[in-house]
Amino acid sequence: MLGSDPDAYGAALCQALFADPQAVAKYCELRAAALNRNNSRAVSVQLIVPAALQGLRWELLRDPVSGQPVGCDANVWWSRLLPVDHTIPLPPAPTSVRRVLLAVADPVDVATYRLPGIDAEYTDLLRRALADWETSVISAHWDEVRYQLYAGYDVLVLVAHGTLVEGQPWLFLVDEQQRVARRSGADLVAMLKSLGERCPRLVVLISCAGAGDDDRQPLTALGPLLARSGPPAVIAAYGNLSLVTAARSLPILFRDLRLHGQIDRALNAARLAARQDGRSDWWALTLFSRLRDSRLWVSAPAHQPDSAPFMVPYRRNPLFQGRDKELADLERLLCGDEQVTVVVNGMAGVGKSQLASECAHRLRDRFPGGVFWLSLANPEDIKAQVADCGGPEGLNLPGWNGLSLDDRVAAVKRAWAMPVRRLLIFDNLEDRDLLRQWRPKTGGVQVLVTSRRGDWRATDGVTELPLRPLMRSVSYQVLLGPRAYEQEAQIEAWLTEPQQRAVADAICDELGDLPLALALAGAYLADNPRLALADYHRRLQALLLADPALTDAMAAEAGLPTKYQRGVAAALTLSYAQLTPETDAAALSLFHRLAWLAPLPVPEALLTALSDTQALDPALRRLRAVGLIDRREVQLHRLIAAFGRERDPEPTATLSDTVTAVLAVIGEQDLDRMPLAGTPYRPHLEELCRYADRLADVLAARLLMKTGWLLDIQGAYAEARPLLERALAIRERSLGPDHPDTASSLNNLAGVLYAQGAYAEARPLYERALAIVERSLGPDHPDTASSLNNLAGVLYAQGAYAEARP
């Protein structure tokens, strides 16, 4: 039979197509002309095939001169062209990230239909082939596939069996119980067509077992139907694509496509590699396209980090998942023509800041004026953050270094009022007055807000995007994904057992489908690989019965509804209980110290100061293993930090050690010459100042003085003043009004008042400081000379030239 002999099949096609010698001559003439044009290395050959002949294996067609198959000729990029009168427009500009949805249908009852199961190695192979792409993997349930595609993917890879019913293709997908759910190919065509511009640019249809060796193949029958109406290009596996051939060809296909964006070129490279390895089914991947140039997108240029400011404190989370619809909504709203303020609101732990970070990373190229992240949790910190947006790492405004804080803020506001597309992210905004105060009223700025508030009014001028707990299918991924990754297993396989699924559902219910709590549980399961899911559930229930509710402080920090507090507390308690003082002393010490810092990334130098150098890496690995710190950055979620402070057996000592370590690191920085070098430490210093009243007077004054001084040299005078006033009050109370350290506090506070133009308030402080220094150190000491100079400066500024002169 011709079907079992690719060479004979290709020769028969050649004989039928090129029976006329004039056809051969014309083919050779056109091919030579195309190759010689602009010294081309290869020519795209697109075969227009009548619908009745699409089932034939045209990729095996032999060249009438060389006798080689045209489907794997190094000089020919071969595809089947489907002329249509309409096209779905491709995006006018490339996206910076290519997104792939990998949907796998492996029904538990597939044997009923006399078909084998989808080999787990096939799915693993596809994951590896797509390693350089941003890939989401789901079970091929119809509603889930449709929901995911609504978020917008560049490529859909569907691994499923198929069949032909009265000549029409049908697919074997899965239902909620992972049993066979048959769906017609016409339904898939209609669904993809309905997506409009959200339709994937490429659909890849693969099955590791086809319906036979004849020319009536369900996936290749579906390919042209899809390419005519939905995606501009479809690759369909013809029959049984072996695992070995897939392992050789698919990584090359996706790598070349990612680099060059031309689908016929990428498929040609994949076929050549498979044929060079002697694979008889090298031809089985068939390309149907309605693009005459076969180009799916233009390769995006490498991002230039200095081309536009990107002031987001978080690196991108490679494990982010489950918010595709929300991300699609954010892209539609923020990248539209109208100026908008979008508020992502929801309870603590639901993933608001994570969503905002992912949105910023995905859309950064859509905002040529830059992306700016501001934490509005502490109102007193906002002006300094806005001012920083104008610095060298931000807008790099001219003359910025010489401006006061207020002038820097004004300069940034003027820049934001320009008609340049920018994105501002206001994280943790709970006071609507702050939105009115800091939101630009004109210009090209779009604003994204994260907030726990759910009572926004129409007069606030915002579009709300409520963030709910995760969909259950995504909750499974967060809960079981870490263990599945460690064990190289499939979540879907675990959940085929009704009892396992019921236990997983019970855990998700008790944790409220909250990403934070599920991530803790997932890390716990991965760290205890032999622990049955049911045993974890029993441990969770035991803690729930013991009623480990959040303390008042933690509940206030979390803002969680009461029904979720006990579940989150139980998950935290289980994870924390894995750390024992006997084996995890370094990890516990580091965790408790991190709990006093701001919920932002901790600089490397500070990490080293907080832990013994040799113990640091093992401690971080241990904390990541139990899920208590972020896997991208070293930082704690606010709720986990509050839990850590509550569980610390010696909180005052830990706080003191943390403050001492931070002050030591700050002392090592050359901040007089480079004030901005202190910026990564500033939020942690300011956070520690919130707890200054729990410290001994000497250490509290040092902390307040150092933080106020850093804010002073960075121009944040209004923020520095109250800290320096507190430091002065502590030193006057504990050391007395005439102590040299009191004089130092007087000088620092007077310096800030002088910078603010409050000369009348600064003068008596300088006079007091001078008197103390003269009395304690003598009239000829260098510090006395410095105090004299300070006082003379303020007298000169007041116009008291005669008093300033001596």
N, C-alpha and C positions, 0 to 999 in steps of 0.2 A: 504493500500500500504506500502511496505517495506520502501520507500523513506521518509515517514512521521514518521516512528518509528525507531529511531537509535538503540535501543536495539535489535529489531527483525532483523534489517539489519545486525548488527554485529554477531548475532547468526547464521544467514544464511551463512555468509562468513565463520565462524568457522566450520560449519557443512560441507561445501564444501571442505575446505582446509584440515581439519583433519579427514576426513571420515575414513581413514586407521588408526587403533590403533598403528601401527608401526611408523607412522608419529608423533603421539602424544608423544610416548616414546622418539623418537629421539629429538624432540623439547625440552622436559623437560631435557634430558641429556645435550644437548648443552647449554641451558640456565643456568643450575646449574653450569656447568664447567666454564662458562664465569663469573658468579657472584662470584665464589670462587677463581678465579684467582686474586692474589694480593689483596685479600679482597676488591674487587671492590664493590662500593655502587650501581652501575647501569651498565647495559650493553647496548651497541648500537646494535639495531636490524635494519638491512637494508633489505628491501624487494625488490627483483628484479621482476618487473612486466612486462609482455609482453605489447607492445604498445596498443594492442586491449583492454586490461583490465585496462589501466591507469585511465579510467573514474570512476571505482568503488571506493567506499569509504573505502579503506583499513584501515584507521585510526580507524574505528569502529570495526575491527576484535576482537573477543573475545578470550582471553587466554583459551586454551582447558582444563586447570586444574582449575584456579581460577574463570573463567567466567567473569573476568574484561576486559574492552577494553584495548588492548595493547597500544593504542595511548595516554592513560593518566595513565599508570602504573608508579609509582614512581621509579621502578627498571629498567625501559626500556626507552631508548631514541630511538624513532621510526622515520624512514625516508624511503623514496623510493630511491633506488640506481639505477643510470643509467650508466651501464658500457659503456665506450667509449675507443677507441684506442688512442685518443689524448687528451691532456689537455692544457689549457692556463696556463703557469707557474704562480704560485703565487709569490709575492715579497719575496726575500730572507730574508728580515728583516722587522719588523713591522714599520708602520708609527706611529708617536706620536699622531696624531689626526685622528679620524674617520670621514669621510665626507659623508653626506647623501644628495642626491637630491630628494626632494619631489615634484613630478609633479602631478597636479590635473587637470582632465578634467571635467569641468562642463558646457557643452554647453547650450546656452540660448534657443535653439530650441530642447532640448532633448525630450520634450513631444511629438514631431512629431513622434518619434520612440517608443512611448508608454513606456517610461522609466522615472522614477522620477529623479529630480535633485540630485546632490551630496549634502547631508546634510552638511551645514556649520559646524555643530558640529563635523562632521567626520574629517574635516581638522584641526579644533582646537585640537581635541583629538590627532591626529598624531603629531602636533607641540609639545604638552605637552609630549607625549611619547618619543619624540626625543630631549627633552630639554638638555640632557647631551651630545648630539652629535653636531657636526658643520653642521648645516642644511641650505640648500638653498631651497626656495620654489618658484616654477614657475608654470605658466599655461602650461598644457600638449599640447603645440603646437609642431608638429613634428620637425621642424627645430630648435626650441629653445631647446628641449630636446637633440637633437643630438649635438648641439653646446656646451651645458653645459657638457654633458658626455665626450666630447673630453678633458676637463680639468682634468678628472680623479676623480671619486668618488668611495668610498668603497661600498656604498649601493644606489640602486635606488628603491624608493617607488613610484609606479604608481597607482594612484586612478582613475579608469576609468570603464565605462560600456563596456561590450563586447557581442558578439553574435557569433553563428556558421553559416557559409555559406558553404553548401555542406561538412559539417564535419570539416571545417577549421576555426580556431579562427580569429575574426576581433575585432578591438578596436574602440571605439568612442572617438576620440581625438577632438581638437578644431582647428579652423583656425584663421586668423587674426581678424575676426569679432566675435570670440568666438562662432561660430556656429559649428555644428557637422562636423568633418573631419574624415571619416572612413579610417582606416589603417589596412592592413592585419597583422596578427601575424608573417607571414613569413618575412615581412619587418623589424619588430622589431628584429627578430632573426638575420637577415643579418646585420643590423646596429650594434648590440652589438658584433657580431662576428668580424666585421671590426675594432673594437676598439683595438683588440689585448690585450696587457698588461694593457691598460687603461680601460678595461671592468670592471664593478662593480663586486665585489666578491659575492654580494647577490642582487637579484631582488625580491621585494615584490609586488605582484599584488593583489589589493584590490578593491572590488566594494561593495557598501552598498545595491545593489540590483542585483541579478543574473538573469539568464534567466529562472529560474524555479526550481523545486525540483527533476527533473530526473537526471540521471548520465551524461548527455551531457552538460557540463559546459564549457564556453569559456576560462575562466582563467586557470582552471585546465587542459584544453586541451593544452593551450599555455605553461604551466609550463615545462613539459618534453622536449618540442621542444627547449626552451631556455637553459635549463640545459645541454643538449647534445652538444650545439654548442657555447654558449657564457659564461654566468656567471656560476661558479661552483656550485652555490646553488640558488634555486628559491623557494619562499613561495608563493603559490597561494590560495586565498580565494575561497572556494568551495561554490558557490551560494551566498545566502544572509547572510553575516556576520553582525549580529545585532550590533547596536551602543553600547549596554550594554556589550556584549561580547568583542567587540573591546576595550572598555574602561578598561575592566579588564585584558585582555590578552596582548595587545600590549605594554604597559609600562614595563611589566615584561619581555617580549620577548627582547626588545631592551636594557633594563638594564643588563640582564644576558649575552646577546651577547657582549655588550661592555666590561663587566668585564672579561669574559672567552674566548670569540672568538669561541665557539663551538656551531654550529647552532642547532644540534639535542637536545642538553642539554637545550638551551634557549627556544626552542619551547615546549619541554616537560614541563618546569616550567610554561609556559604561559597556556598550556592546563589544567594542574592540577588546576591552580587557577580558571579558568573559570568553570571547572566541579564542584569544591568545592562550587562555588556560585550557583550551580544548573542550569547552562546554557545548554540548549539542543544542541546548536550549538558549543559546546566547541571544536569539532573535525574539524571545518571548515577550519582551516589553515593547508594546506598540503605542506609538504617539499619534493622537488625533488632535489637530489644531485648526483654529480659524485665523491664526495670526500669520500674515504673509512673511514677516521677518522673524517669526518664532521667538521674539524677545518678550519675556514676561515682565521685566523691569530693567531699569538702568542701574548698574551697580552703584551703590551709594558711596560717595567719597568718604575717606577716613575722616572721622570727626576731629576737628581741631579744637583742643581744649580751651584755647584762648580766643576762639572766634566769637563766643558769646558767654557771658558769665553763667556759671552753674553752681549756685551756692546752696546745695542740698547736703545736709550733714551725714546722710546715709548712703552707703554703697548699695548697688542694686542687689536685691535678694533673688538668687537663682532658683530658689524653691518656692517662690511666690506662685500661688494658684488659687483658682476658685472665684475670682471677681471679674470675669471677662465681661459680663453685661454692664457692671458698674464702670469698668474702664472704657467700654464703648460709649456709654452715656457721657462720661467726662470728656472724651475726645470730641464727641458731637457738640457738646455745649461750649467747651473752652476753645475749640478751634473753629467755631462758627464766626459769622460776621458781626454778631452783636456783642457788645461789652457785657459781661455777666459776672456775677459772684455766685459760686456754687458752694453750698454748705453740705459737707458729708457729715451727717450726725448719727450717733449711735452710742451705745453703752461702752464703758471701758473694756478693753480686751477683745473688741469685735474687729479690730484691724484698721482703724481710720488712718492712722499715721502711715502704716504700711501701704495702704492703698494710695495715699497721697504721694509717697515716695516712688512707688511703681509708676504712677501716672507721670510724675516729673521726669523720670528716666526715659519712659517710652516717648514722651512728646517733646523732649528738649529741643529737637531740631525744628520744631514748629514755632519756636519762639526766638527769633533772631536777636531780640533785645535782652534775652537772658531769663533765667529762672532763679527766684529768690525765696528762701525759706526763712520764716520768722516764727519763733516760738512766742506766743502771746500768753503763756501760762502765768508769767510774772510781769505785770504791767510796768514795773520800774525798770525792766531790762529792755523794753522795746526800742526806746530812742537810740540806745547804743547799737542795737542790731541794725536798725535802719541806716544809721550813719556808716556802719561797716559795709553796707551794700555799695557805697560810693568809693571804697578803697581799691587798692591794687588788684585784689582777687575778685572784685566786683566790676562796677562801672568804670573804675580807674579815672575818676573825674579830675580834671586839671586843678592843681592847687589844693587838693584834698588834705594833704598833710598839714598845711598851715591853717586850716579852719578850726573853729571851735565846734563843739558837739552840735549846738543848735544850727550853726551855719552848714555843717555837713548834712544834717537832716534836711534842711531847706534845699540844699543842692540836689540831694537824692530825689526829693519830692518833685523838683522841677524836671529832673530827667524822666521820672515816671510819668509826668504829664505830657511828654512828647508822644507823637503818633507812631510809636514803635511797638511792635508786638512783644509783650513780656508776660510772664506768669509769676504772680505773687502767691505764696502759700502761707496762710496764717494757721499755724498748728496750735491746737488746744485753746481756741478762743471761746471763752464762756461769758464774757461781758460784751453785750451788743454795742455798748458805747465805744468800745475799742475799735470795732469795725467801722463805725462812723468816723472815728478820729483818724484812722490810718489808711482807709481805702481811698485810692486816688479817684478823684471825681471826673477827670478827663484823661485823654491819652489812649494808648493802645494796650493798657494793662488788663489782663484777666485775673480774677482772684479765686483761689480755691481755699476753703476754710474747713478745718476739722473741728468738731465740737460735740460735746455731750448734750447740748441744749436741743430740745425738741419743740420749743415754743416760739419759733421765729414768726414774725408778723409780716403781713404784706408790705407794710411801710418800711421794712428793713431792706427791701430791694434785693432779695436773694432767691436763688432756686435751690430747693432742698433735695438732697439725694440721701434718703435714709439708708443706713447700712445695717442690714439684718444679719443674724447669725448665718453661718454657712449652709449651703444646700447639703443635704445628707450625703450625696455622692462625693462631694469635696471633703466633708468631715471625715469620711472613710480614708481619704488620701492623707489627710493631716494626721489622723490617729494611727493608721497602720503603715503609712509610707516609709517612715524611718526603719521599721523592722523589716519590711519587704525589701528595702534597698540593701540592708546589711545581709540578709539571707538570700538575696537574688531570687526572690519569690514574686508571685503575682497576687496582688490584693484580691482580684476577682476570683482567683482559685480558692482563697480562704473563705470568701463570703458565699461560695456556692452551698456550703452547709447551712441549713436554716438555723441551727442552734448558734453557730458562730455569728451569723448576721444579726440574730436577735440580741446577743450579748453586745455586739458592736453598737447596735441601735440604743440599747439601754445606757451604755457609757456616754454616747453622744447626747442623749436626752438629759442625763444628769449634769453634764458639763455645758448644757445650753447651746451646743454647736458653736461655742466661742473659740476662735482660733488660738488665743493664748492658752486656755485650759487644755484644748486638744493637743497643742504642741507639747505641753508638759507631759500629758499622758503618753503621747507618741514617743517622746524621748525615754520615758520610763520603760516602756515595752521594749524599745531597742536595746536599752542598757541591761535588760533582764530577758535574754532571748529564750530561755526555757520556761518562762512564766506564761501559763495559759491565759488567754484573754479573759476567761471566766474567773480565774484567780485574781487578776487585777480588778475586775469588777467587784469581787467580794471584798477586797481590801478597801476599795473606794466606798462601798456601802457601809463597811464597819466604821469608817471615819465619819460618814454622814450621820450614822446613828449616834455617834459620840457628839454630834452637833458642833463641829469645829468651825463655827461661823467666823466671818471676818471681824476683827476688832473695829471699834468705832473709827479709829484713825485710818485703817485700811479701807473700810467701807466708804469713807469720805473721799479717799484718794481714788477709789475705783469708780464710784458713781454707778454701781451695778444695781439692777433691780433685786429685791430681796430674794426672789426665787432662785437666782443664780449664785448668790454669795456663798452658800454652803458648798455647792459643787466645786466652785473655783478654789475655795479654801481647802477642800479635801485633796484636790489635785496638787496644789502647792505643797501641802503637808507631806503627801506621799513622795514627791520628788525631793523635797528637802531632807526627808528622813533617810534617803540613800547615802547622805554624807555623814560619816561617823567620825567623831574626834580622833579615834585611834588610827584610822587609815587616810582620812581626808582633812587633816588639820590645816594644811596650807590652802586647800580649796575653800574651806569654811571661813578662814581668816580673810581671804581675798573677797569672798562673797559679801561678808558683813561690812567690809570697808567700802566696797563698791556701792552698797546700799545707801551710803550717805552722799553720794555724788549725784550730779544732774543726770537725767535719763537721756544722755547724749554720748557719742563715742568718747572713750577715754584715751588720751594721747599715750603713745608708747612709753615715753619717759616717765609719766606718772604711774603707769602700770608697774614698771620696774621698781619704782619707789614704794609701791604698796605691797610688794611681795618680794621674798628672797629671789634673786635672779635665777638660781637653778631650779627653784620650785615653781616659777611662774608658768612655764609652758604646761607641765603636768596639771597644775591647778586649773588653768583655763580649759584644758581638754576635759577634765572631770566635770567642770561646771557646764560645759557645752553638752556633755554626754547626758546629764540629767535634765537638760533643758532650761536651766536657770539664767543663762546668758545667751545673747544673740549669736548666731553662727557667723554673721558677717562682721559685726563690730563688737568690741567689748563694751557692753552697756546693759543696763537693766531696765525693763519696763517699770513704769511708776508703781504699779501694783505689786510686782515682785520685790521692788526696792522697799516698799512699805512693809511687806511681809518679812524681809530680811532684817529690818530694823527692829521689828517686834520680837523676832526670834533670837536676836543677839543676846547671849547670856551676860555680856558686859558692854552694854551700848555706849556708856560714857567713855570707857577706855578705848573702845574701837573708834569712836568719833575723834578723840584726841589724837590717836595714832594716825588717822586719816588726814587730819588737819596738818599735823607735823610733817607728814610726807609731802603733801601738796606745797606747803611753804618752802620746804627744802628744794623741790624741783623749780619753783618760781625763782628762788634765790640763785639758781644756776643759769638762768636765762639772762642774756644781755639786753634787758628791756629798756634801759636808758637810751641805747642806740637804736634798738629795733622794737618799738612798743607793740607792733602788731604780732610779734612772736608770742605774746601772752594771750592772744585771742582764743586758742583752743582750751586754755585753762580757765578762762573767765567765767563761763557758766558753772563750772564746778566750784570755784571760789564763792560765787554768789549763792549757790545752793547751800554750801557749808555755812555761810553767814546767817542763814535762816535758823541755825541751831546754835548760834554763838552763846546764847544764855545758858546752854548746858555745859559750857567749857569753863575751865578755871580762868580767872580774870586775866592773867598774863597772856595765856594762849589766845583767848577771845580777842584781846586788844590787838595782838599781832596779826590775827586773821583779818580783822576789820581794817586795820591800817594797811596791810598789804593789798587787800582787795580794793580799798579806796584809792590807794596810790596807783594801781594798775588802771583803774577807770580814769583817774586824773590824767595820766600821761597819754591815754588814748582819747582824751578830749571829752569824756563822759562826766562832765563836772556835776550836773544835777544828780546823777546816780551816785557819784563818789561822796557828795557832801553828807548825807545822813549816816553813811558808814563811818566816816571820819569823826562825826559828832559823837557817835556811840563809842568809838575807840577812846576819844578824849574823856568822855564821862567815866568810863571804866578806869582809866589810868588816874584820873583825879581822885576817884573814890578809893582805889586800892593802893596807889603809890603816893598820893598826896599832891597838892597843887604845885609844889616846887621841885618835883623830881625831874631829872634830865629827860626821861622818856615822856613825861608830860609835855616838856618843851618841844620834843619832836612831834607829838600829836598836834600841838598848837601850830607849829610851822606848816604841817601838811594841810590842816584845815584852812589856815589862812591863805595858803597857796591856791586852793580851789576857789575860795571866795574872791581872791584877786582876779583869777581867770574869768570869773563870772561878772566882774566889774563891781562887786560889792566891796568897794575900798573902805568904806566907813566901818564895815563889820570886820574886815581883815586887819585893819590897823591895830586895834587893842590886842588882838591875838599875837601879832608880831612883837608888840611891845612887851607883852608878858613873857614870850619865849626868849627875847633878848635879855630880860632881867634875870631869868633863871639860868641861862647859859653863862652870863657874866659872873653871877654869884658862885656857880659851881665849878666853872672851868677857868675863870679869869678873863681880863679884858683883851689879852693877846692871843687867845686860842683861835685856831682856824674856824671852829664852829661859831665862835662869837662874831668873827668877821662875816661869816655867811648870814647870821641873823641880822647884823647891821645892814648888809646889802639888801636883804628882803624888806626890811622896814623902810629903807631909803627908797626902794622901788615904789612902794605903795604911797609914800609921801609925795613922790614926784608925780604919780598918777593923779593924786588929789590936787595938784597944783601948789603944794606947800614946798616950793623950791628952796626957800631959805632954811626950812627945817631939814630937808633932805640932804643939803650940801655938806654939813659937818659929819 
